[in-house]
């Protein structure tokens, strides 16, 4: 949870996949799906539940208090600042992957928001239709052909892998907190980043907790999100939905269900 928005990046994709599938429920049989990339599941599962517990009993109450005492424009400004702080880490990896256009878009977004958005307080770049991309050193290594290695659930951080571990160090050295000379300022900025992450990622965390199998849902969504980024978006809808343990679509009315059944009988 140390880098804003990093803890549940895969969940953003999972949320989109739920929308694409047209499923409004998360009820269904419990699954114990195994993954060849998860040989450390016996360790990962307890760590996953530890992180969920920390969110439920520590981060969510703090984020709720933060929302209560701060107006909308303050929270939006704080989120914009932390999003802008992440941009150097993102566009550096864009260029390392040889994705020049994406790198120029992310670099331009960073410069525009830093200069005209007062250090990122205002999201001017979005008004200029400069998109924000998600990226990491783990994705860069994947583009270079480095295998993912075992899936890992890290304390306080969440889903990761052996390939992604060097990216954690890079994110620290690229971020501004590392270069602050004041220890209290480092603690204050880090703490504010954690609170902001809890506030921003709250809806996605709740979605994971309400899934058929929260651990499997998180793991598969994260791994598919990584592959989506590595491939540059060249992944089909069916590939993205695979393994998320979504329930079958439910007909909205009995008449629709009857019509569908009759259609199948007439078209063997």
KOLSE-930908 format. One record per residue: x, y, z of N, C-alpha, C in turn. Coordinates in steps of 0.02 Angstrom, whole numbers, always signed. Last residue first. Layout:
REM residues N
ATOM     nc1     nc2     nc3    cac1    cac2    cac3     cc1     cc2     cc3
ATOM       X       Y       Z       X       Y       Z       X       Y       Z
...
//
This chain:
REM residues 268
ATOM     nc1     nc2     nc3    cac1    cac2    cac3     cc1     cc2     cc3
ATOM   -1505   -1336   -1646   -1462   -1384   -1611   -1390   -1373   -1629
ATOM   -1615   -1229   -1634   -1550   -1225   -1667   -1502   -1271   -1632
ATOM   -1728   -1247   -1561   -1737   -1242   -1632   -1672   -1240   -1671
ATOM   -1677   -1248   -1433   -1709   -1309   -1458   -1717   -1307   -1534
ATOM   -1630   -1117   -1422   -1581   -1171   -1422   -1612   -1236   -1449
ATOM   -1753   -1051   -1420   -1706   -1038   -1475   -1655   -1093   -1480
ATOM   -1807   -1094   -1301   -1839   -1115   -1364   -1793   -1105   -1424
ATOM   -1718   -1030   -1214   -1722   -1103   -1213   -1753   -1128   -1278
ATOM   -1744    -896   -1242   -1677    -922   -1253   -1678    -998   -1257
ATOM   -1877    -886   -1201   -1860    -875   -1271   -1792    -904   -1287
ATOM   -1860    -909   -1063   -1900    -956   -1103   -1883    -950   -1177
ATOM   -1784    -796   -1027   -1756    -863   -1016   -1792    -915   -1059
ATOM   -1873    -694   -1059   -1810    -698   -1095   -1779    -768   -1088
ATOM   -1973    -722    -965   -1989    -726   -1035   -1925    -733   -1077
ATOM   -1912    -697    -841   -1929    -766    -859   -1943    -774    -933
ATOM   -1774    -579    -861   -1845    -594    -851   -1858    -667    -868
ATOM   -1635    -582    -869   -1666    -529    -830   -1740    -542    -817
ATOM   -1536    -726    -845   -1586    -691    -886   -1623    -641    -842
ATOM   -1369    -715    -795   -1437    -732    -774   -1486    -692    -816
ATOM   -1214    -788    -844   -1263    -733    -848   -1333    -757    -830
ATOM   -1126    -886    -719   -1156    -879    -785   -1206    -822    -786
ATOM   -1000    -804    -616   -1059    -846    -624   -1087    -838    -694
ATOM    -822    -811    -634    -884    -773    -637    -943    -820    -645
ATOM    -686    -847    -618    -739    -881    -581    -803    -840    -577
ATOM    -581    -803    -691    -605    -757    -640    -663    -786    -600
ATOM    -536    -885    -794    -510    -896    -727    -536    -850    -673
ATOM    -556    -771    -925    -538    -839    -905    -510    -841    -835
ATOM    -572    -642    -966    -622    -669    -921    -602    -737    -892
ATOM    -466    -624   -1053    -469    -584    -993    -518    -612    -942
ATOM    -498    -712   -1155    -437    -724   -1116    -439    -685   -1051
ATOM    -615    -652   -1203    -619    -718   -1174    -558    -734   -1132
ATOM    -563    -532   -1256    -609    -529   -1199    -613    -597   -1165
ATOM    -386    -547   -1295    -457    -550   -1311    -499    -547   -1247
ATOM    -252    -434   -1299    -282    -491   -1266    -357    -489   -1279
ATOM    -153    -326   -1319    -173    -375   -1370    -197    -439   -1337
ATOM    -103    -233   -1232    -175    -234   -1242    -199    -285   -1292
ATOM     +32    -260   -1225     +10    -196   -1254     -64    -195   -1269
ATOM     +73    -370   -1159     +56    -378   -1229     +34    -314   -1262
ATOM     +89    -317   -1031    +147    -342   -1067    +133    -347   -1142
ATOM     -44    -290    -995      +4    -235   -1002     +65    -256   -1042
ATOM     -96    -421    -993    -127    -369   -1035     -78    -312   -1047
ATOM     -20    -479    -895     -13    -502    -964     -42    -453   -1013
ATOM     -69    -407    -784      +2    -403    -802     +12    -424    -875
ATOM    -202    -450    -786    -187    -379    -796    -114    -369    -816
ATOM    -184    -583    -756    -210    -566    -822    -198    -492    -838
ATOM    -138    -572    -624     -96    -604    -675    -119    -586    -746
ATOM    -250    -510    -562    -185    -477    -564    -141    -506    -619
ATOM    -351    -605    -581    -360    -538    -608    -292    -503    -614
ATOM    -298    -714    -509    -309    -719    -581    -316    -651    -614
ATOM    -292    -659    -377    -233    -686    -411    -242    -687    -486
ATOM    -426    -620    -349    -371    -571    -348    -311    -596    -388
ATOM    -491    -745    -360    -512    -688    -400    -455    -638    -406
ATOM    -429    -818    -260    -420    -839    -330    -438    -782    -376
ATOM    -474    -744    -147    -403    -754    -160    -391    -771    -233
ATOM    -618    -746    -156    -580    -683    -158    -506    -694    -176
ATOM    -728    -825    -240    -668    -846    -206    -619    -787    -208
ATOM    -833    -736    -273    -846    -807    -257    -789    -836    -217
ATOM    -813    -573    -193    -808    -620    -249    -822    -691    -225
ATOM    -806    -478     -96    -872    -505    -111    -872    -556    -167
ATOM    -674    -437     -97    -699    -472     -37    -767    -505     -49
ATOM    -671    -368    -218    -633    -430    -210    -660    -471    -152
ATOM    -751    -259    -186    -771    -303    -240    -735    -370    -234
ATOM    -675    -197     -87    -740    -226     -69    -764    -275    -122
ATOM    -571    -152    -167    -558    -201    -115    -623    -235     -94
ATOM    -637     -57    -245    -608    -116    -277    -593    -171    -226
ATOM    -674     +41    -149    -725      +4    -186    -699     -59    -220
ATOM    -537     +80    -100    -589     +49     -59    -642     +11     -98
ATOM    -441    +151    -167    -449     +80    -184    -505     +45    -146
ATOM    -449    +280    -110    -460    +271    -182    -477    +198    -199
ATOM    -424    +256     +29    -485    +291      +7    -500    +276     -66
ATOM    -301    +191     +28    -358    +159     +58    -423    +191     +36
ATOM    -224    +292     -33    -233    +228     -67    -293    +191     -39
ATOM    -228    +391     +65    -258    +404      +0    -271    +339     -38
ATOM    -157    +326    +167    -227    +345    +178    -262    +357    +111
ATOM     -33    +315    +103     -68    +255    +124    -143    +270    +134
ATOM      +1    +451     +85      -6    +407     +27     -44    +344     +44
ATOM     +13    +491    +216     -40    +520    +176     -52    +478    +114
ATOM    +126    +417    +252     +62    +405    +285      +4    +432    +245
ATOM    +224    +475    +168    +207    +404    +162    +139    +389    +193
ATOM    +223    +606    +218    +205    +594    +148    +186    +521    +137
ATOM    +262    +583    +351    +199    +617    +336    +176    +602    +265
ATOM    +388    +522    +338    +333    +486    +371    +265    +517    +352
ATOM    +457    +628    +276    +451    +563    +243    +393    +523    +272
ATOM    +449    +725    +375    +416    +737    +311    +407    +672    +272
ATOM    +527    +666    +476    +455    +677    +487    +417    +689    +422
ATOM    +653    +669    +405    +621    +606    +422    +547    +615    +437
ATOM    +704    +769    +275    +670    +770    +340    +635    +704    +352
ATOM    +746    +756    +147    +797    +753    +200    +767    +750    +270
ATOM    +679    +661     +16    +666    +710     +69    +718    +701    +124
ATOM    +699    +561     -73    +745    +618     -77    +730    +672     -26
ATOM    +598    +469     -56    +666    +447     -44    +714    +506     -39
ATOM    +484    +535    -101    +493    +524     -29    +565    +507     -13
ATOM    +475    +536    -240    +503    +595    -206    +518    +583    -132
ATOM    +528    +386    -331    +479    +427    -295    +512    +483    -255
ATOM    +634    +311    -374    +607    +360    -421    +559    +409    -385
ATOM    +659    +225    -268    +711    +272    -288    +686    +326    -336
ATOM    +537    +154    -262    +560    +193    -204    +611    +245    -226
ATOM    +531     +92    -385    +478    +139    -367    +500    +183    -308
ATOM    +642      +6    -375    +642     +60    -424    +591    +114    -406
ATOM    +595     -84    -279    +653     -42    -264    +656     +17    -311
ATOM    +490    -140    -351    +476    -107    -287    +533     -61    -268
ATOM    +550    -201    -459    +512    -140    -471    +495    -104    -407
ATOM    +603    -320    -411    +649    -264    -424    +612    -198    -435
ATOM    +478    -398    -403    +513    -373    -343    +562    -317    -357
ATOM    +421    -453    -515    +403    -384    -498    +441    -356    -439
ATOM    +460    -584    -523    +483    -538    -575    +471    -465    -555
ATOM    +388    -640    -419    +461    -636    -413    +489    -587    -463
ATOM    +244    -533    -394    +277    -595    -416    +352    -585    -408
ATOM     +92    -480    -315    +154    -466    -349    +181    -532    -375
ATOM     -39    -408    -217     -17    -455    -269     +46    -432    -304
ATOM     +15    -316     -70     -34    -354    -107      -3    -397    -161
ATOM     +65    -233     +36     +68    -213     -34     +18    -249     -76
ATOM     +60    -285    +164     +46    -214    +155     +42    -192     +82
ATOM    +156    -424    +110    +123    -389    +165    +118    -314    +151
ATOM    +122    -494     -51    +168    -460      -6    +129    -424     +49
ATOM    +104    -638    -131     +64    -589     -98    +107    -557     -44
ATOM    +165    -696    -288    +178    -678    -218    +125    -630    -193
ATOM    +197    -824    -405    +152    -771    -383    +164    -759    -308
ATOM    +358    -865    -471    +302    -878    -425    +262    -816    -409
ATOM    +384    -802    -641    +406    -833    -578    +346    -842    -532
ATOM    +374    -739    -767    +344    -709    -707    +373    -737    -643
ATOM    +525    -726    -869    +464    -760    -845    +439    -730    -780
ATOM    +575    -598    -978    +588    -628    -912    +524    -662    -888
ATOM    +555    -528   -1096    +555    -601   -1098    +570    -635   -1032
ATOM    +534    -394   -1098    +601    -417   -1117    +607    -493   -1116
ATOM    +407    -388   -1045    +416    -371   -1116    +484    -396   -1141
ATOM    +442    -418    -913    +401    -464    -951    +406    -451   -1026
ATOM    +512    -304    -879    +548    -367    -880    +509    -420    -919
ATOM    +401    -215    -885    +460    -206    -929    +499    -271    -935
ATOM    +322    -263    -781    +297    -266    -850    +355    -260    -899
ATOM    +407    -232    -676    +389    -301    -687    +362    -311    -758
ATOM    +408     -94    -680    +469    -129    -701    +455    -203    -713
ATOM    +250     -38    -748    +295     -54    -693    +358     -88    -722
ATOM     +95     +52    -781    +158     +20    -801    +200      +6    -740
ATOM     -45    +127    -856     -19     +90    -799     +44     +53    -822
ATOM     -68    +293    -922     -59    +221    -930     -34    +191    -864
ATOM    -177    +422    -960    -131    +396    -910    -128    +321    -917
ATOM    -192    +534   -1103    -210    +475   -1063    -156    +458   -1012
ATOM    -242    +692   -1130    -179    +655   -1124    -192    +595   -1077
ATOM    -346    +783   -1148    -351    +716   -1176    -283    +681   -1181
ATOM    -346    +896   -1076    -312    +900   -1141    -310    +832   -1176
ATOM    -402    +852    -961    -441    +900   -1001    -411    +908   -1071
ATOM    -294    +779    -914    -354    +743    -937    -399    +788    -979
ATOM    -205    +881    -876    -189    +838    -933    -250    +800    -959
ATOM    -250    +940    -759    -258    +977    -822    -249    +931    -882
ATOM    -291    +908    -619    -280    +861    -673    -294    +895    -740
ATOM    -205    +989    -489    -261    +991    -536    -243    +947    -596
ATOM     -89    +953    -425    -149    +965    -385    -212    +965    -428
ATOM     +27    +944    -494     -19    +888    -499     -82    +896    -459
ATOM     +93   +1062    -480    +122   +1003    -449     +77    +942    -451
ATOM      -7   +1143    -549     +21   +1159    -484     +47   +1097    -447
ATOM     -39   +1116    -678     -84   +1089    -626     -57   +1099    -557
ATOM     +63   +1163    -754      +0   +1199    -757     -51   +1175    -705
ATOM    +168   +1075    -706    +177   +1147    -718    +110   +1183    -713
ATOM    +117    +946    -685    +166    +974    -638    +170   +1050    -644
ATOM     +35    +924    -794      +5    +927    -728     +52    +958    -676
ATOM    +133    +928    -897     +75    +973    -898     +45    +980    -828
ATOM    +222    +825    -859    +245    +894    -864    +187    +944    -861
ATOM    +138    +711    -861    +174    +730    -801    +194    +803    -803
ATOM     +96    +710    -995     +47    +716    -942     +80    +739    -877
ATOM    +218    +691   -1058    +181    +753   -1069    +130    +764   -1015
ATOM    +244    +560   -1014    +290    +615    -997    +255    +682   -1004
ATOM    +137    +493   -1074    +142    +494   -1000    +190    +549    -977
ATOM    +164    +517   -1209    +100    +537   -1181    +104    +542   -1105
ATOM    +291    +462   -1223    +283    +534   -1233    +217    +559   -1204
ATOM    +260    +326   -1198    +305    +362   -1154    +298    +437   -1161
ATOM    +178    +298   -1307    +150    +293   -1240    +194    +332   -1191
ATOM    +275    +315   -1408    +216    +357   -1407    +184    +357   -1338
ATOM    +374    +215   -1374    +388    +286   -1375    +327    +330   -1371
ATOM    +409     +85   -1303    +343    +111   -1321    +346    +187   -1319
ATOM    +520     +19   -1256    +520     +40   -1325    +453     +66   -1350
ATOM    +527      -4   -1123    +492     -55   -1163    +493     -38   -1237
ATOM    +583    +112   -1077    +623     +51   -1072    +592      -6   -1113
ATOM    +473    +197   -1093    +530    +204   -1138    +575    +142   -1136
ATOM    +390    +150    -988    +365    +155   -1057    +424    +155   -1106
ATOM    +473    +170    -878    +461    +101    -901    +430    +100    -971
ATOM    +462    +308    -871    +528    +278    -879    +520    +206    -905
ATOM    +326    +326    -848    +352    +342    -915    +424    +317    -925
ATOM    +314    +274    -713    +276    +246    -769    +309    +262    -836
ATOM    +397    +351    -634    +405    +278    -634    +372    +247    -694
ATOM    +336    +477    -660    +405    +463    -683    +419    +388    -685
ATOM    +201    +460    -600    +212    +464    -672    +284    +452    -694
ATOM    +174    +465    -465    +190    +400    -495    +213    +403    -567
ATOM    +137    +596    -445    +201    +574    -417    +223    +507    -447
ATOM      +9    +596    -495     +62    +630    -533    +131    +609    -509
ATOM     -57    +530    -393     -58    +501    -460      -2    +532    -502
ATOM     -39    +622    -291      -6    +557    -286      -6    +520    -353
ATOM    -116    +729    -343     -45    +738    -328      -9    +671    -326
ATOM    -245    +673    -352    -210    +697    -413    -135    +703    -401
ATOM    -273    +651    -218    -268    +594    -264    -231    +614    -328
ATOM    -278    +785    -175    -229    +740    -147    -218    +680    -193
ATOM    -390    +831    -250    -324    +861    -259    -268    +816    -234
ATOM    -492    +751    -197    -476    +747    -268    -406    +775    -282
ATOM    -492    +796     -65    -476    +726     -79    -456    +717    -153
ATOM    -532    +929     -89    -468    +914     -56    -446    +843     -72
ATOM    -657    +917    -145    -603    +947    -186    -534    +935    -155
ATOM    -735    +860     -41    -721    +823    -102    -661    +851    -139
ATOM    -666    +893    +125    -713    +903     +70    -689    +867      +7
ATOM    -638    +787    +266    -610    +826    +210    -662    +834    +155
ATOM    -694    +706    +362    -669    +772    +384    -641    +814    +326
ATOM    -735    +588    +297    -783    +627    +338    -759    +698    +350
ATOM    -623    +536    +238    -677    +558    +195    -725    +603    +233
ATOM    -552    +502    +355    -524    +550    +307    -578    +579    +262
ATOM    -635    +403    +406    -626    +466    +443    -599    +521    +398
ATOM    -614    +308    +306    -682    +334    +318    -679    +400    +356
ATOM    -479    +283    +321    -502    +312    +258    -572    +341    +266
ATOM    -483    +223    +448    -445    +285    +438    -469    +321    +375
ATOM    -561    +108    +421    -584    +159    +468    -548    +226    +461
ATOM    -473     +48    +321    -541     +71    +304    -568    +121    +355
ATOM    -354     +17    +393    -354     +65    +339    -424     +92    +322
ATOM    -400     -71    +503    -355     -14    +510    -366     +38    +455
ATOM    -488    -173    +474    -484    -149    +543    -439     -88    +553
ATOM    -482    -198    +334    -547    -195    +369    -541    -158    +436
ATOM    -343    -200    +305    -387    -151    +273    -451    -142    +314
ATOM    -302    -305    +384    -274    -239    +396    -316    -185    +364
ATOM    -375    -408    +321    -390    -389    +391    -363    -321    +408
ATOM    -312    -412    +198    -382    -395    +201    -403    -373    +272
ATOM    -184    -452    +241    -193    -387    +209    -266    -364    +210
ATOM    -217    -579    +291    -188    -529    +335    -198    -459    +306
ATOM    -258    -642    +176    -308    -630    +228    -282    -579    +279
ATOM    -134    -646    +109    -192    -612     +79    -243    -594    +132
ATOM     -62    -726    +195     -41    -656    +186     -98    -615    +155
ATOM    -129    -849    +181    -130    -813    +246    -110    -740    +239
ATOM     -98    -867     +38    -167    -860     +63    -169    -827    +132
ATOM     +42    -878     +26      +7    -821      -2     -62    -811     +27
ATOM     +78   -1000     +80    +100    -939    +113     +59    -879     +91
ATOM     +17   -1087      -6     +10   -1101     +66     +34   -1041    +107
ATOM     +59   -1044    -131      -9   -1029    -109     -18   -1039     -33
ATOM    +174   -1053    -203    +179   -1028    -135    +111   -1012    -105
ATOM    +147   -1085    -334    +171   -1140    -291    +176   -1119    -217
ATOM     +71   -1023    -444     +60   -1008    -374     +83   -1065    -329
ATOM     +69   -1054    -576    +112    -998    -557    +108    -981    -483
ATOM     -25   -1150    -590     +45   -1172    -593     +93   -1116    -574
ATOM    -160   -1144    -477    -125   -1111    -532     -53   -1134    -532
ATOM    -321   -1209    -436    -249   -1207    -427    -218   -1174    -488
ATOM    -474   -1167    -361    -434   -1171    -422    -360   -1165    -407
ATOM    -582   -1201    -281    -514   -1205    -253    -465   -1212    -311
ATOM    -737   -1113    -262    -688   -1149    -301    -621   -1150    -267
ATOM    -906   -1120    -215    -838   -1104    -196    -789   -1145    -237
ATOM   -1034   -1075    -330    -999   -1125    -290    -928   -1103    -274
ATOM   -1107    -910    -308   -1090    -969    -347   -1052   -1018    -303
ATOM   -1124    -733    -328   -1141    -795    -294   -1123    -854    -338
ATOM   -1113    -608    -372   -1050    -644    -362   -1063    -708    -324
ATOM   -1204    -519    -500   -1198    -555    -437   -1131    -588    -433
ATOM   -1213    -468    -623   -1227    -421    -569   -1220    -455    -501
ATOM   -1127    -477    -774   -1147    -513    -713   -1157    -463    -657
ATOM   -1076    -435    -894   -1147    -422    -881   -1172    -457    -819
ATOM    -947    -439    -933    -982    -503    -931   -1056    -495    -918
ATOM    -904    -308    -921    -909    -338    -987    -952    -401    -986
ATOM    -903    -295    -780    -949    -254    -820    -959    -285    -889
ATOM    -802    -383    -748    -869    -395    -721    -921    -356    -762
ATOM    -696    -319    -810    -718    -383    -836    -787    -402    -810
ATOM    -680    -206    -731    -700    -198    -801    -726    -263    -829
ATOM    -636    -268    -616    -698    -230    -614    -724    -221    -685
ATOM    -514    -319    -660    -567    -365    -641    -634    -330    -639
ATOM    -441    -201    -678    -458    -242    -735    -515    -289    -719
ATOM    -434    -165    -544    -465    -119    -592    -485    -157    -654
ATOM    -360    -265    -488    -431    -264    -474    -467    -217    -521
ATOM    -227    -241    -517    -262    -293    -554    -337    -291    -544
ATOM    -196    -142    -423    -198    -125    -494    -236    -176    -535
ATOM    -195    -125    -283    -247    -164    -317    -252    -147    -391
ATOM     -78     -56    -244     -99    -116    -208    -149    -158    -247
ATOM     -53     +63    -310     -16      +3    -330     -46     -61    -301
ATOM    -109    +182    -272    -141    +145    -325    -107     +80    -343
ATOM     +42    +245    -210     -29    +258    -223     -55    +219    -282
ATOM    +141    +133    -123    +137    +175    -182     +64    +182    -201
ATOM    +107     +55     -10    +151    +113      -4    +147    +159     -64
ATOM     +41     -60      +0      +0      +0      +0     +43     +63      +0
//
